[in-house]
């Protein structure tokens, strides 16, 4: 077992369960994180030699707890725990821990940690950033990119959040029903950000980053179990399912982006789509549409279209108009413009996005959409300038490669005219 990629994926997927259980033991965020990191170091040493444990999370919890206790004992100048070899030889202890993880004693650990991170003592930006770092283990760089801020600013934000929780003496217990309802929006937002971090991965990163999407879906299932009649949580879960169902069709074998209209729809996960559609139907009966449910309804229209030309673009336009009222945002308007371009033509859509230029001057997708609309209108030079700007703002190689392909097609389409000049 020398596959570092597998080790990284196993440690990443085990993190939420392990850190949340360690937090219950140590009742301190920094101590729980440090115990988990020390357990990971021991795993990197032991697993390649001994093979992977039956339950990686159980192994990490036991080793992290023992190492943490050992550190506390050393500080108190007490008797240390046994040596590393005996700690690594879990034997029957691993089975016992794994069985306990399935008991009610462990069942709410992750949700407890989520709600602690999303405590009302913290501003919403700190809540989500802290949960992304502590629960899902995203790097500071990844979180900073999601929030469009510098790494140093995000590092300070997370540090301040931890200090604030410590100062407020937040109880490390599952909050009661009223407190859970108050924090639900922040928790849902954090879960969706985790999903987006995995969903935005490029083709080459997909095997390693797909667990982020799966973890977000799992967390949403836990939330739905806790709030079974909340239509926004149904919408959140359905939205992520419908988006993740397209994972196998989103990139070609070279990692290049495949646009939704060009995807092989036979590769979409039909079972996941069916579950998502059923959730939307159930949520709609509550007649309380929220932002996640509206976005899920948009994704459902794409999922129900057997062919790209069957897509109900006018209805998607109307849903985006609803979303604009619920959560006004230049990005929402930009997405609506794409639907408008399909339903009413690129000229109308271009007029919609021109006022967004200032707000979205650093957004890759804005210039990609603008370039595509200009290209359809035959405004070649303006399209080339927009595509060049999109390449400069691309977040990864797959995005840049996609825009370069647009530029190549633009050049090919205008090659005859160039020869005549």
N, C-alpha and C positions, 0 to 999 in steps of 0.2 A: 504494500500500500504506500507507494511513493508519489501518488498523484496529488500534487499540491492544490490543484483546482478543486478536487473532491474534498480535501480537508477544509479548504476555505468555505466551500458551500455548506458543509456539514456544520461548521462552527457558526456560520451566519444564521442558518435556519434554527439552530439550537439556542441562539442568544436570548430571544424574548423569554422563553420558558425558564432558562437557567438564571438570567439576571433577576427576574421577578421572584423566583424562589429564594435566591441568595439575599435579596432585599428583605424578604420576610425574616430570614435568619439574623441579618446584621442591622436592619432598620436604619440604614444609612446608604445613600445613593453612591457616594464615592467608594465606600467599603465594598458594596456589592459589585460595582464595576471592576474594582481592583482584583477582587477574588475571582471574577470571571476571566479577566485577562491572564491572571496567573494560572488558572486551570487550562486556558487555551495554550499557554506555553508548554505545559506538561503534556497536553494532547499532541502537540506537534512533535514532541519527543517520543511519546509512548505509542501512538497509533501507527506510525509507519513500521515500528518494530513488532508490535503485538497484534496488529490488525484492528479494525474499527470496533468499538463496543456495540453491544446490541442496541443500546439507546444512548446516543451521544449526549443528549441533554441530562440524563440521569448521571452519567459519568462526570460531566462538567459540574453539576450541582454538588455531588459528593466531594469531588476533589477540591473545588473552589471553597466549599464550606470548611473542609479540613485545613486547607492552606490559610484561609482567613483566620480560623481559630488559632492556628499555629503562630501566625503573625501577632495576634493579640496576646498570646501567652508569652511570646518573646519580649514584647513590650512590657509585660508585667513581670518579666524575669521568672516565669513559671516553667514547668516541665514541658519540653517540646513534644510534638506528635512524632510517630514513627517516621523512618526515612522515606525518601521518594519511591524506592522500589516497592515497599509494602503498600504505599498509597496507590501506586499504579496497578497493583495486582488486586483488582476489585473483587474477583471471585463471586460468591453468592450475594455480596452486598449490592452489586449492580442490579441484580434482579429485584431485590427488595425495594431499592430506590425507584426503579421503573414502575413497579406495581403501585407504590405510594403516589407516584405522579398522576395516576389515573383516579385517585380517590378525591373526594370532595375537598380534602385538605389542600390540594394543589389547584383545584379546578379554576378558581378565580384569581390566581396569582398574577396573570398577565393583565387582566382587566384592572386589578388593584393598582398595578404599576402605571397603567395608562391614566387612570383617574388621578393618581398622585401627581404625575407629570402635568396634568391639565388642571391643576388646582387654581381656584379663582384668585389666589394671592398673586399669580403670575399674569402678565399681559399675554394676550393670545399668541403673539409671535414667539414669546419665550416658551409657552406651553408646548407648541408644536415642535419647535426646535429641540427642546429637551427630550421630548418623547422620541423623536427621530434618532437622537443620539443614544439615549439610554436603552430604549426598548428594542429598536431595530438595528442599532449599531452602524448607522450611516456615518461616514466620515464628515468632519467639519466642512471639507471642501464640497462634498455632495450636498449638504444642507445649505451651504452658502449659495450654491448655484440655484437651488430651488427657490431661495428667497431673493435672488438677484442682489446679494450684498457681498462684501469682501470676506475672506476667511477670518481675518483678525476681528472684524466686527461680529461675526457669528460666534467665534470662540469666546468673546466677551459676553455675548448674549447668553450662551449656555452656562458660563461660569456664574453670571449674576443670577440665573434661574436657580441653580443649585444652592447658592448662598441664601437666596430668598426663601426657599423651601426649608432649609435648615433653621433659619432665623424664625420662621413662622411656626416651627415645631409641628409640622404637618403630621398627623397620625398616620402610621403605615397600616391602615386598615381599609377595607372596602367601604366607600361612602354609602350612606343611606340613599333611599330612592330619590328624595328631593335634590340632594347634591349631585347625584348621577345625572339627573335630567338637566341640571344647569350646565354641566360640563360636557354634555353629549356632543354639542356642535364642535367644540375644540378637538375632542377625540376623533370624531368622524373626519374632520379636516386633516388631522395627522395621519389617519389610516390612508386617506386618498393620496396624500403626498408620498407616503411610502410606496403605494402602488405606482404612481407616476415616475418615481425614481427607477423602478424596474421596467416600466413600460417604455420609457424613453431610451432604453439601452439600444445600442446598435446591434447589427447582426452577429458580429463576432463576440459580443458580450452576452448574448442572450442566454447561453447555457448557465452562466454564472449569475446573471441578474434576474432570471425568471423567478427564483425563489422569493424575491421581494414582492412580486405581484401575488404569488401564492400566499405569502405571509399576510399581506394586506387583506386578501379575500378571506383567509382564516380568521383574522381579527374581526372583520365585518360580520362573519357568522357568529362569533362570540357576542358581539354587540347586539345582533338580532335576537339571539337567545335571551339576552338580558332585557331587550326592549322589543318584544315580539309583535307589538301593534304599532310601531313607529314607522310610518310610510317612508320617511327620509332615509332610514337605515336600510329598508328594503330597496329603495332606489339606489343607494350607495353600492350595496352588494350587487344588484343587477347591473349597474353601470360597469363595474369592474369585471364582472363575468363576461358581458358582451364585448368589452374591449379585449380582454385576455383571450377570448375564444378565437380571435383572429391572429394569434401569435405566430402560428406555423406558416402563415401566408404573407407576413409583413415584410420579409426580406428574402432575397434570392440566395443561391448557394454561395455567392461571393460576398454576401453581407450588404448588398445594395438595397435601398428602400424600394418597396413596391407600393405604389399608391393604392388607396382603397378601391378605386374603380378598375384597377388592373389586377387585383388579387384573384387567385384561384379559390373560389368560394367553396369548392369541395374540400379544401383543407381546413375550413373553419370547424371548430368543435361544436357539433350540432347539439350534443347533450348539455353543454354549458350554456349555449344560446337558449335552449328550451327552458332551462331552469331560470335564467335571467328574465325571459319573457313572462314566465308564470309569476315571478315576483312583482314585475311591473303591473300586471293585471290585478294582482292582489292589492298592491299599494294604491292604485288608482281608485279603488272602491272606497278608500278613506276620504277622497275628495279634499286632500290637503297637500297640493303639489308644492314641493320645495326644489331647490336648485339641483340636488342630486337626482331626484326623480325626473325632472324635466330633461336633464342630460341623458338619463337612461332611456327615456322615451325617444330621444333623437337617435341614440345608438340602436334602439329596437327597429326603427324604420330602415336603417341600413341593413340590419340583420335579416329582416323579413324580405328584402329585395333579392329575388333569385338571380337577377342580372342587374348590372349598374344602371341600365336604362329604365329599370322598374322602380328606382328610388323615388319616393314621394318628396321631391324638393320643395314644393310649396308648403307642405305640412312642416317640413324641417325648418323652413323660414319662420313660420308662425311660432314654432316651439322656441326658436332662438329669440324671437321678439319677447316671448314670455320670460325667458331667462334674463334678457336685458332688464326687464322690470324688476325681477327678483334680485339680481346681482349685477348692477350696472358696471361694465368693464370694457375697455377698448379691445381686449382680447375676445370677449364674447361678441362684440360688434364685428370684429374681423372674421370670426367663424361664421357669423350670420351672412356676411358678404359673400362667402363662398357658396352658400345655399342660394343666395339671390342671383349670383352669376349663372348658376345652373337653371334657375327658374325664369329669370328675366333678362339675362345677358350680361356680359362683362362690363359694358359701359355704365349701367346702373350700379353695379357692385363697386366699380372703381370710384365712382362719386361718393359711395359710402365710406370707403377707407381713406380717402385723401385727408379728411380732418384728423385721422388717427396718427399721422406721420410724426408729430411731436412726441406723443406718449409712447409710441412703439419704435422710436428711432434706433434702439439697440436690440430689437427683436428679430431674429432670423426669419421666422415664419411670415412676418409682415411683408418683407421684401420678396420672399418667394412667391407669395400670393399676388402681390402687386406686379411682379415680373410676368407671371402667367397670364394675368388679365391684359396687361399691355401687349403681350405677344399675340393674344387672340384678336386684339384690336388692330394688329398690324403696325404698332408703334415700336419698331424693332430696336432702335437705339436706346429709347427709354427703358425697354425691357432688359436690354443688356446691362445697363447701369444698375437696375434693381437687382438683377441676378448677381452681379459682381459684389454688391453690398451684402446680399444674402450669404454668399460664400465667405466673406470676411467675418460674418457674425455666426457662422455655423458652430454648433456645440460639439460636433464629432465628425469623423471622416465620412460616415454614411450620408449625413446631411449635405456636406460639401460636394460629395460625389454626385448626389441626386441633382443638385443645381448645375453642376458642370454638364451633366447630361442634357439639361434644359438649354444651356448655352450652345452645346453642340448641335442640337436640333434646330435652334434658332439660326445658326450659321449655315446649316445644310439647306434650310428652307429658303434662305436668301442668297444662296450661291449663284444661281442663274442670273439674278439681277446684278450681282457684283461683276460678273464676267462681261456684261453688256456695257458697263461704265467705261 
